[in-house]
Amino acid sequence: MHWIYLSLAIIFEGAGTIMMKLSKGGENIIATILIGVFYIICFGWLTVALKGIPLNIAYAIWCGVGIIIATSAGYLIFGEALSGLKVLAIIMIVGGVALLNYASS
């Protein structure tokens, strides 16, 4: 169940990050408010997830998947460039998270 909580934390973190871009530096008040709402929800779920998942594992996964969400949203929603080097870096992050999980089991 704690993995579901971590997944929810990641989803809301991704939504909050997307709202940062949509807020246009605070000009879009709705998106700016949603940043706070989504991050409060995110940290709530992350706190609950940490009851059953070690901090180093949860935080590494949260950050790694968050980077993937932010990069994907940048490319798919906002038309940002995605170079081969960026893709390689993301693959390395995912590989590192997988190794961290393997080392902990």
Secondary structure, 3 states (H helix, E strand, C coil): CHHHHHHHHHHHHHHHHHHHHHCCCCCCHHHHHHHHHHHHHHHHHHHHHCCCCCHHHHHHHHHHHHHHHHHHHHHHCCCCCCCHHHHHHHHHHHHHHHHHHHHHC
